[in-house]
């Protein structure tokens, strides 16, 4: 059974309980690099199950999601209340050939975009953190909420990768 939008939000935000979202986001690129260090291309491309993503696909997804998040936040800053379009991550995985991507390029893209976003967050005023956009599936989302969601999204995917790495070591 597929989770509802409300269940998804609760699950993702649940990962951030007791954690500082900006610290989570700052630590994610290095943690990803540590997890994949020394892994072969075939290990990075191996799916743990037919319906589960490989490590390469997860990291490429994180890079593209960071690009989307960067755009959404900038759109909100430039035009508060703006519409935020959802996207189909499975369609992106297939159409942008995540399985054929280069892990080092995906990691670099993620790290560079994340650093740019973290620099922007440091410049935001208290009022700007409360600016919002209207997500096509999730409704009103403030920049503060988006940042928490991205931290939870990081932790969710880090746990997935850790499970895959752990299964490989077992």
Secondary structure, DSSP 8 states (H G I E B T S, - for coil): ----HHHHHHHHHHTTTTS-HHHHHHHHHHHHHHHHTT--HHHHH--SSTTS--HHHHHHHHHHHHHHHHHHHHHHHHSTT-EE----HHHHHHHTTGGGS-HHHHHHHHHHHHHHHHHHHHH--HHHHT-EEEETTTEEEEHHHHHHHHHHHHHHHHHHHHHHHHHHH-
